[in-house]
Amino acid sequence: MAPNLKEDYEIKLLLNPDVALDPVAHKPTAELLSLFSASPTPTQMNVQFLDDDDKSIYNAGWSPRIRRTEGKPLELTYKKRYPITGEDVHTALSAANSDGFDASDTKYEAQVEWGYSKMTLSVTREKKVDDGEVDALSLPDAEKSRKMLIDEAPGKFKDFGGTEDWGVRALSAARVYGPILAERYVGTWDGNVKVYVEVWPIMIRREGRVEYVTEVSFKAKKRSEGGTVRDGLIEVLREKGWLCPVDSLKTQLIMENY
């Protein structure tokens, strides 16, 4: 068996939108932006997921996504999630290896998404697509989205679990979950750590309201480095009253409400 993938880390901390955002504009407060020396002008991202009504793709641990970020090509993402018990990253990487995600395939990236109380391993394949669209934030409709994701589907998604064309059949019956027009603000923390503050307005349909999911995140090559910065950031966010001491569930909220 080939060695496991080498992982990096993305620390994601959820903020309380009632205090971290302006109550009218639903944008980060000046104090929050100042903490990270972030520009008040965000980059917009339009995002949608595809799955069937039974969420068979999501329930198998996959999330096929289409995203358009201002000034960038259309991006297709095929992400496979693996739960991590405690902080046992190695066992999750070994589970991914058993599914064929190992160090011999350099097209997939392994990342530990490290929230407030738990970690999740994601193994991701990204593809850029030139769809000829001139609108900076438009996304393809359901039919075009299905075709794009099927045409570009990598083998490990297409034939997942040893079932030929599993992913193709699932996508053929898929619909759009979303879209979500999110905003990203870029700043720094602790001198030279690039930090992102993102606001995702997600409709909670059963309650007839919008939840402004607000996250601050940064990336680290090693767990030890990320952990040190994470501890300091949590302390400051808690002191400011901004920290929401739960794990972010953006994708789950989208899949439950669209």
C-alpha positions in Angstrom: 0.0 0.0 0.0 1.3 3.5 -0.9 1.9 6.0 1.9 -0.9 8.1 3.2 -1.5 11.6 1.8 0.3 14.4 3.5 -2.2 16.8 5.1 -2.2 20.5 5.9 -4.6 22.3 8.2 -7.3 24.9 7.9 -8.5 26.3 11.2 -12.1 27.6 11.1 -13.7 29.4 14.0 -17.3 30.5 14.0 -18.3 34.0 15.1 -21.5 35.2 16.6 -23.1 37.3 13.8 -25.2 39.2 16.3 -22.1 41.0 17.6 -19.5 40.4 14.8 -21.6 41.9 12.0 -23.3 45.2 11.5 -27.0 44.5 12.3 -28.3 46.3 9.2 -25.7 45.6 6.5 -24.7 42.2 7.8 -21.1 43.0 7.2 -18.1 42.7 9.6 -17.9 45.5 12.1 -15.1 48.0 11.8 -13.6 46.7 15.0 -13.5 43.1 13.6 -11.9 44.2 10.3 -9.4 46.4 12.3 -8.4 43.4 14.4 -7.1 41.7 11.2 -6.1 44.8 9.3 -8.6 43.7 6.7 -9.9 45.7 3.8 -13.6 46.7 4.1 -14.0 45.7 0.4 -14.8 42.0 0.1 -14.3 39.5 -2.6 -17.6 37.9 -3.6 -18.1 34.1 -4.2 -21.1 32.4 -5.6 -21.4 28.8 -4.6 -23.7 25.9 -5.2 -23.7 22.1 -4.5 -25.3 19.3 -6.4 -27.0 16.2 -5.1 -30.3 14.3 -5.6 -33.3 14.8 -3.3 -32.2 11.9 -1.1 -28.7 13.5 -0.7 -27.1 10.2 -1.6 -23.9 11.9 -2.6 -23.6 13.9 0.6 -24.6 10.9 2.7 -21.7 9.0 1.1 -19.3 11.6 2.3 -18.9 13.5 -0.9 -19.7 17.2 -1.8 -19.5 18.2 -5.5 -19.4 22.0 -5.6 -19.4 24.7 -8.3 -17.9 28.1 -7.3 -17.3 31.3 -9.1 -15.1 33.8 -7.3 -14.7 37.4 -8.6 -12.0 37.6 -11.2 -11.4 33.9 -11.4 -12.5 31.0 -13.6 -15.3 28.7 -12.7 -14.1 26.1 -10.2 -15.4 22.5 -9.8 -14.6 20.8 -6.5 -15.1 17.1 -5.6 -14.6 16.8 -1.8 -14.6 13.6 0.2 -15.0 13.9 4.0 -13.7 11.6 6.7 -14.6 12.1 10.4 -11.7 12.3 12.8 -12.1 10.9 16.3 -10.5 13.2 18.8 -7.3 14.3 17.0 -6.5 11.0 15.5 -5.6 12.3 12.0 -3.6 9.2 11.1 -6.6 6.9 11.3 -8.7 9.2 9.0 -5.8 9.4 6.5 -5.6 5.6 6.5 -9.3 5.3 5.9 -8.8 7.6 2.9 -5.9 5.4 1.7 -8.2 2.4 1.8 -10.5 4.3 -0.6 -7.6 4.9 -3.0 -6.6 8.4 -1.8 -2.8 8.0 -1.2 0.4 9.8 -1.8 0.8 8.4 -5.3 -1.9 10.6 -6.6 -0.8 14.2 -6.5 -4.1 15.6 -7.9 -5.8 15.3 -4.6 -5.1 17.5 -1.6 -5.7 16.4 2.0 -6.7 19.0 4.6 -7.7 18.8 8.2 -10.6 21.2 8.8 -10.0 22.1 12.5 -13.0 23.8 14.2 -13.8 24.7 17.7 -14.2 21.2 19.1 -13.6 18.7 16.3 -11.5 17.9 13.2 -12.7 16.6 9.8 -10.4 15.3 7.1 -11.3 16.5 3.5 -9.7 15.0 0.4 -10.3 17.4 -2.5 -9.8 17.5 -6.3 -10.3 20.9 -7.9 -10.7 21.7 -11.6 -10.9 25.0 -13.4 -13.4 25.4 -16.2 -13.7 28.1 -18.9 -17.4 28.3 -19.5 -17.2 31.4 -21.6 -19.5 33.3 -19.2 -18.9 37.1 -19.0 -21.0 37.7 -15.9 -18.5 37.8 -13.0 -20.6 35.9 -10.5 -23.1 33.8 -12.6 -23.4 30.1 -12.1 -24.7 27.5 -14.6 -28.2 26.2 -14.3 -28.9 22.7 -13.0 -28.6 21.0 -16.4 -25.3 22.6 -17.3 -24.0 22.0 -13.8 -24.8 18.3 -14.0 -23.0 18.1 -17.4 -19.9 19.9 -16.2 -19.6 17.8 -13.0 -20.1 14.6 -14.9 -17.8 15.5 -17.8 -15.0 16.5 -15.4 -15.6 13.8 -12.7 -12.4 12.2 -11.5 -12.3 8.4 -11.4 -12.3 8.1 -7.7 -15.6 10.0 -7.5 -17.0 8.4 -10.6 -16.4 4.8 -9.5 -16.5 5.4 -5.7 -16.8 2.3 -3.6 -15.8 0.1 -6.6 -19.2 0.7 -8.2 -18.7 1.7 -11.9 -20.3 5.1 -12.7 -21.6 5.6 -9.2 -20.9 9.3 -9.3 -22.3 9.7 -12.8 -25.6 8.1 -11.9 -25.9 10.2 -8.8 -25.2 13.4 -10.6 -27.6 12.5 -13.4 -30.4 12.8 -10.9 -29.0 15.8 -9.1 -30.4 19.3 -8.5 -28.9 22.5 -7.2 -28.5 23.2 -3.5 -28.0 26.9 -3.3 -26.7 29.2 -4.6 -25.1 31.1 -1.8 -23.5 34.5 -2.5 -20.8 34.8 0.1 -18.3 37.5 0.9 -14.6 37.1 1.9 -12.4 39.7 3.6 -8.7 39.1 3.7 -6.4 40.3 6.6 -3.5 39.2 8.7 -3.1 37.9 12.3 -0.1 37.5 14.5 2.2 39.4 12.2 2.1 37.3 9.0 -0.7 34.8 9.1 -3.2 35.4 6.3 -6.7 35.3 7.7 -10.0 35.1 6.0 -13.3 36.4 7.4 -16.3 35.0 5.5 -20.0 35.7 5.7 -22.4 33.2 4.2 -26.1 34.2 4.1 -27.9 30.8 4.3 -31.7 30.7 4.2 -33.2 28.7 7.1 -36.4 27.8 5.2 -38.4 26.3 8.0 -37.9 29.4 10.1 -38.2 31.9 7.2 -35.0 33.7 8.1 -31.4 34.1 6.9 -28.5 32.8 9.0 -25.4 34.9 8.4 -22.8 32.2 9.1 -19.6 34.1 9.9 -16.2 32.4 10.0 -12.6 33.4 10.6 -10.1 31.0 9.1 -6.4 30.5 8.3 -4.2 27.7 7.0 -1.1 26.1 8.4 1.3 23.4 7.1 1.7 21.7 10.5 -0.7 21.0 13.3 1.7 22.4 15.9 2.0 25.7 14.1 -1.7 26.0 13.5 -2.5 25.0 17.1 -0.4 27.7 18.6 -2.0 30.4 16.4 -5.5 28.9 17.0 -5.1 29.1 20.8 -4.2 32.7 20.7 -6.9 33.6 18.3 -9.6 31.8 20.3 -8.5 33.7 23.4 -8.8 37.1 21.7 -12.1 36.3 20.0 -13.5 35.1 23.3 -12.4 38.3 25.1 -14.1 40.4 22.4 -17.3 38.4 22.8 -17.3 37.4 19.2 -16.5 33.7 19.5 -19.3 31.2 18.9 -18.1 28.0 20.8 -19.5 25.5 18.3 -18.3 24.0 15.1 -19.3 25.5 11.7 -21.8 23.5 9.7 -22.1 25.5 6.5 -22.4 22.6 4.1 -24.9 20.8 6.4 -27.1 23.9 6.7 -27.1 24.3 2.9 -28.0 20.7 2.3 -30.8 20.9 4.9 -32.4 24.1 3.6 -32.2 24.2 -0.2 
